[in-house]
């Protein structure tokens, strides 16, 4: 009786282990698909990238992709919203301490650039391919972007009120700041002399020189 129970227990453990291995393998394959798709979306553009292209890069049949993802847009959604979440998470550091508005803008610029340089392929897709999102995802994405941009505008306007910054058009200045930071994904290469934080500090200095009184 004990022997039978032990055999059953071992069998159940083996089945559970096998099931867990299958889950890990499936997650690993899905991560590979997302990684390759991100590169293709950056190189060819979302619209020009087909499921056949993705399958070819992965070395599998196109039909096999659908056992891991529902559609090409599912990948785009994941890239865009994951990046958006990372920008918001990075912003927490800006709001945590009692900084001056000048320091807040510097911290915000550094946080922004760090997210971009952590994955320049995903950043490029985030900045250039979001237009291909369908509803309701597009509206949700645009609302998140408006919220994020509003945080920069708030720092600028409060900095002007406090006398730290010169009087400027806050929305225009926000667009100028974010555009200059976003461009980083086009030229930054990991492993070069300048680290992400150094790049961000140099850019934030240029930004603050245009804002400070």
TORKOL-4160 file (C-alpha; in steps of 0.2 Angstrom, whole numbers, padded with zeros to 4 digits, m for minus):
213
<pt num="1" X="0000" Y="0000" Z="0000"/>
<pt num="2" X="0014" Y="0012" Z="0005"/>
<pt num="3" X="0023" Y="0007" Z="m0011"/>
<pt num="4" X="0008" Y="0011" Z="m0022"/>
<pt num="5" X="0005" Y="0028" Z="m0013"/>
<pt num="6" X="0024" Y="0032" Z="m0016"/>
<pt num="7" X="0023" Y="0028" Z="m0034"/>
<pt num="8" X="0007" Y="0038" Z="m0036"/>
<pt num="9" X="0015" Y="0053" Z="m0027"/>
<pt num="10" X="0031" Y="0052" Z="m0038"/>
<pt num="11" X="0020" Y="0051" Z="m0054"/>
<pt num="12" X="0010" Y="0066" Z="m0048"/>
<pt num="13" X="0026" Y="0076" Z="m0045"/>
<pt num="14" X="0033" Y="0071" Z="m0062"/>
<pt num="15" X="0017" Y="0077" Z="m0070"/>
<pt num="16" X="0017" Y="0093" Z="m0061"/>
<pt num="17" X="0036" Y="0096" Z="m0065"/>
<pt num="18" X="0032" Y="0092" Z="m0084"/>
<pt num="19" X="0018" Y="0104" Z="m0084"/>
<pt num="20" X="0028" Y="0118" Z="m0076"/>
<pt num="21" X="0042" Y="0115" Z="m0089"/>
<pt num="22" X="0029" Y="0117" Z="m0103"/>
<pt num="23" X="0023" Y="0133" Z="m0095"/>
<pt num="24" X="0041" Y="0140" Z="m0094"/>
<pt num="25" X="0045" Y="0134" Z="m0112"/>
<pt num="26" X="0029" Y="0143" Z="m0118"/>
<pt num="27" X="0033" Y="0159" Z="m0109"/>
<pt num="28" X="0051" Y="0158" Z="m0116"/>
<pt num="29" X="0044" Y="0156" Z="m0133"/>
<pt num="30" X="0032" Y="0170" Z="m0131"/>
<pt num="31" X="0047" Y="0181" Z="m0125"/>
<pt num="32" X="0057" Y="0176" Z="m0140"/>
<pt num="33" X="0042" Y="0181" Z="m0152"/>
<pt num="34" X="0040" Y="0198" Z="m0143"/>
<pt num="35" X="0059" Y="0201" Z="m0144"/>
<pt num="36" X="0060" Y="0197" Z="m0162"/>
<pt num="37" X="0044" Y="0206" Z="m0167"/>
<pt num="38" X="0051" Y="0222" Z="m0158"/>
<pt num="39" X="0067" Y="0222" Z="m0168"/>
<pt num="40" X="0057" Y="0219" Z="m0184"/>
<pt num="41" X="0044" Y="0233" Z="m0180"/>
<pt num="42" X="0059" Y="0245" Z="m0178"/>
<pt num="43" X="0068" Y="0240" Z="m0194"/>
<pt num="44" X="0053" Y="0238" Z="m0206"/>
<pt num="45" X="0039" Y="0247" Z="m0197"/>
<pt num="46" X="0024" Y="0238" Z="m0189"/>
<pt num="47" X="0013" Y="0239" Z="m0205"/>
<pt num="48" X="0026" Y="0232" Z="m0216"/>
<pt num="49" X="0030" Y="0217" Z="m0205"/>
<pt num="50" X="0020" Y="0202" Z="m0208"/>
<pt num="51" X="0017" Y="0186" Z="m0197"/>
<pt num="52" X="0026" Y="0177" Z="m0211"/>
<pt num="53" X="0041" Y="0188" Z="m0208"/>
<pt num="54" X="0041" Y="0185" Z="m0189"/>
<pt num="55" X="0039" Y="0166" Z="m0192"/>
<pt num="56" X="0054" Y="0166" Z="m0204"/>
<pt num="57" X="0065" Y="0175" Z="m0191"/>
<pt num="58" X="0060" Y="0163" Z="m0178"/>
<pt num="59" X="0062" Y="0148" Z="m0189"/>
<pt num="60" X="0045" Y="0142" Z="m0187"/>
<pt num="61" X="0029" Y="0140" Z="m0197"/>
<pt num="62" X="0018" Y="0155" Z="m0197"/>
<pt num="63" X="0003" Y="0145" Z="m0191"/>
<pt num="64" X="0013" Y="0140" Z="m0175"/>
<pt num="65" X="0014" Y="0158" Z="m0170"/>
<pt num="66" X="m0005" Y="0158" Z="m0166"/>
<pt num="67" X="m0002" Y="0146" Z="m0152"/>
<pt num="68" X="0007" Y="0159" Z="m0143"/>
<pt num="69" X="m0001" Y="0176" Z="m0148"/>
<pt num="70" X="m0018" Y="0181" Z="m0154"/>
<pt num="71" X="m0012" Y="0193" Z="m0167"/>
<pt num="72" X="0002" Y="0205" Z="m0172"/>
<pt num="73" X="m0007" Y="0219" Z="m0164"/>
<pt num="74" X="m0006" Y="0210" Z="m0147"/>
<pt num="75" X="0013" Y="0212" Z="m0148"/>
<pt num="76" X="0012" Y="0230" Z="m0152"/>
<pt num="77" X="0000" Y="0233" Z="m0137"/>
<pt num="78" X="0012" Y="0224" Z="m0125"/>
<pt num="79" X="0027" Y="0234" Z="m0131"/>
<pt num="80" X="0018" Y="0251" Z="m0130"/>
<pt num="81" X="0009" Y="0249" Z="m0113"/>
<pt num="82" X="0024" Y="0240" Z="m0105"/>
<pt num="83" X="0035" Y="0255" Z="m0111"/>
<pt num="84" X="0022" Y="0267" Z="m0104"/>
<pt num="85" X="0021" Y="0258" Z="m0087"/>
<pt num="86" X="0040" Y="0260" Z="m0086"/>
<pt num="87" X="0040" Y="0278" Z="m0089"/>
<pt num="88" X="0027" Y="0281" Z="m0076"/>
<pt num="89" X="0037" Y="0269" Z="m0064"/>
<pt num="90" X="0053" Y="0279" Z="m0067"/>
<pt num="91" X="0043" Y="0295" Z="m0063"/>
<pt num="92" X="0041" Y="0289" Z="m0045"/>
<pt num="93" X="0058" Y="0294" Z="m0041"/>
<pt num="94" X="0055" Y="0312" Z="m0047"/>
<pt num="95" X="0040" Y="0314" Z="m0035"/>
<pt num="96" X="0047" Y="0305" Z="m0019"/>
<pt num="97" X="0059" Y="0318" Z="m0013"/>
<pt num="98" X="0057" Y="0337" Z="m0009"/>
<pt num="99" X="0066" Y="0343" Z="m0024"/>
<pt num="100" X="0067" Y="0361" Z="m0031"/>
<pt num="101" X="0058" Y="0362" Z="m0048"/>
<pt num="102" X="0075" Y="0363" Z="m0056"/>
<pt num="103" X="0080" Y="0347" Z="m0048"/>
<pt num="104" X="0063" Y="0339" Z="m0052"/>
<pt num="105" X="0066" Y="0343" Z="m0071"/>
<pt num="106" X="0084" Y="0336" Z="m0070"/>
<pt num="107" X="0077" Y="0320" Z="m0062"/>
<pt num="108" X="0063" Y="0319" Z="m0074"/>
<pt num="109" X="0075" Y="0320" Z="m0089"/>
<pt num="110" X="0086" Y="0307" Z="m0081"/>
<pt num="111" X="0072" Y="0295" Z="m0078"/>
<pt num="112" X="0065" Y="0297" Z="m0095"/>
<pt num="113" X="0082" Y="0294" Z="m0104"/>
<pt num="114" X="0086" Y="0279" Z="m0093"/>
<pt num="115" X="0069" Y="0270" Z="m0099"/>
<pt num="116" X="0073" Y="0274" Z="m0117"/>
<pt num="117" X="0091" Y="0268" Z="m0117"/>
<pt num="118" X="0087" Y="0252" Z="m0107"/>
<pt num="119" X="0079" Y="0245" Z="m0123"/>
<pt num="120" X="0081" Y="0257" Z="m0139"/>
<pt num="121" X="0071" Y="0244" Z="m0150"/>
<pt num="122" X="0056" Y="0245" Z="m0139"/>
<pt num="123" X="0058" Y="0264" Z="m0137"/>
<pt num="124" X="0058" Y="0266" Z="m0156"/>
<pt num="125" X="0042" Y="0256" Z="m0158"/>
<pt num="126" X="0034" Y="0265" Z="m0144"/>
<pt num="127" X="0037" Y="0282" Z="m0151"/>
<pt num="128" X="0034" Y="0278" Z="m0170"/>
<pt num="129" X="0022" Y="0264" Z="m0171"/>
<pt num="130" X="0008" Y="0268" Z="m0158"/>
<pt num="131" X="m0003" Y="0275" Z="m0172"/>
<pt num="132" X="m0007" Y="0257" Z="m0177"/>
<pt num="133" X="m0016" Y="0253" Z="m0161"/>
<pt num="134" X="m0034" Y="0250" Z="m0163"/>
<pt num="135" X="m0048" Y="0256" Z="m0151"/>
<pt num="136" X="m0050" Y="0256" Z="m0136"/>
<pt num="137" X="m0031" Y="0254" Z="m0134"/>
<pt num="138" X="m0027" Y="0269" Z="m0144"/>
<pt num="139" X="m0038" Y="0281" Z="m0134"/>
<pt num="140" X="m0030" Y="0273" Z="m0118"/>
<pt num="141" X="m0013" Y="0275" Z="m0124"/>
<pt num="142" X="m0016" Y="0294" Z="m0129"/>
<pt num="143" X="m0024" Y="0297" Z="m0112"/>
<pt num="144" X="m0008" Y="0290" Z="m0103"/>
<pt num="145" X="0003" Y="0301" Z="m0114"/>
<pt num="146" X="m0007" Y="0316" Z="m0110"/>
<pt num="147" X="m0005" Y="0312" Z="m0092"/>
<pt num="148" X="0013" Y="0310" Z="m0093"/>
<pt num="149" X="0016" Y="0326" Z="m0103"/>
<pt num="150" X="0006" Y="0335" Z="m0090"/>
<pt num="151" X="0018" Y="0331" Z="m0077"/>
<pt num="152" X="0032" Y="0340" Z="m0086"/>
<pt num="153" X="0020" Y="0354" Z="m0089"/>
<pt num="154" X="0016" Y="0355" Z="m0071"/>
<pt num="155" X="0035" Y="0356" Z="m0066"/>
<pt num="156" X="0038" Y="0370" Z="m0079"/>
<pt num="157" X="0023" Y="0380" Z="m0073"/>
<pt num="158" X="0026" Y="0378" Z="m0055"/>
<pt num="159" X="0044" Y="0382" Z="m0058"/>
<pt num="160" X="0039" Y="0399" Z="m0066"/>
<pt num="161" X="0028" Y="0403" Z="m0052"/>
<pt num="162" X="0042" Y="0400" Z="m0040"/>
<pt num="163" X="0053" Y="0411" Z="m0050"/>
<pt num="164" X="0065" Y="0397" Z="m0054"/>
<pt num="165" X="0061" Y="0397" Z="m0073"/>
<pt num="166" X="0059" Y="0411" Z="m0085"/>
<pt num="167" X="0041" Y="0414" Z="m0092"/>
<pt num="168" X="0039" Y="0402" Z="m0107"/>
<pt num="169" X="0024" Y="0394" Z="m0116"/>
<pt num="170" X="0023" Y="0378" Z="m0105"/>
<pt num="171" X="0016" Y="0366" Z="m0118"/>
<pt num="172" X="0028" Y="0372" Z="m0131"/>
<pt num="173" X="0043" Y="0370" Z="m0119"/>
<pt num="174" X="0036" Y="0352" Z="m0114"/>
<pt num="175" X="0036" Y="0347" Z="m0132"/>
<pt num="176" X="0053" Y="0353" Z="m0135"/>
<pt num="177" X="0060" Y="0345" Z="m0119"/>
<pt num="178" X="0052" Y="0328" Z="m0123"/>
<pt num="179" X="0056" Y="0328" Z="m0141"/>
<pt num="180" X="0075" Y="0331" Z="m0137"/>
<pt num="181" X="0075" Y="0317" Z="m0125"/>
<pt num="182" X="0065" Y="0305" Z="m0136"/>
<pt num="183" X="0078" Y="0307" Z="m0150"/>
<pt num="184" X="0090" Y="0297" Z="m0139"/>
<pt num="185" X="0084" Y="0281" Z="m0146"/>
<pt num="186" X="0091" Y="0285" Z="m0163"/>
<pt num="187" X="0109" Y="0287" Z="m0159"/>
<pt num="188" X="0112" Y="0279" Z="m0142"/>
<pt num="189" X="0122" Y="0263" Z="m0142"/>
<pt num="190" X="0125" Y="0253" Z="m0126"/>
<pt num="191" X="0143" Y="0251" Z="m0122"/>
<pt num="192" X="0149" Y="0268" Z="m0128"/>
<pt num="193" X="0159" Y="0280" Z="m0117"/>
<pt num="194" X="0144" Y="0289" Z="m0111"/>
<pt num="195" X="0132" Y="0280" Z="m0099"/>
<pt num="196" X="0113" Y="0283" Z="m0099"/>
<pt num="197" X="0114" Y="0294" Z="m0084"/>
<pt num="198" X="0128" Y="0304" Z="m0091"/>
<pt num="199" X="0118" Y="0307" Z="m0107"/>
<pt num="200" X="0103" Y="0312" Z="m0097"/>
<pt num="201" X="0113" Y="0324" Z="m0087"/>
<pt num="202" X="0120" Y="0333" Z="m0102"/>
<pt num="203" X="0103" Y="0334" Z="m0110"/>
<pt num="204" X="0095" Y="0340" Z="m0094"/>
<pt num="205" X="0108" Y="0354" Z="m0093"/>
<pt num="206" X="0104" Y="0360" Z="m0110"/>
<pt num="207" X="0086" Y="0360" Z="m0106"/>
<pt num="208" X="0088" Y="0369" Z="m0089"/>
<pt num="209" X="0099" Y="0382" Z="m0098"/>
<pt num="210" X="0084" Y="0386" Z="m0108"/>
<pt num="211" X="0073" Y="0387" Z="m0093"/>
<pt num="212" X="0082" Y="0395" Z="m0079"/>
<pt num="213" X="0082" Y="0414" Z="m0076"/>
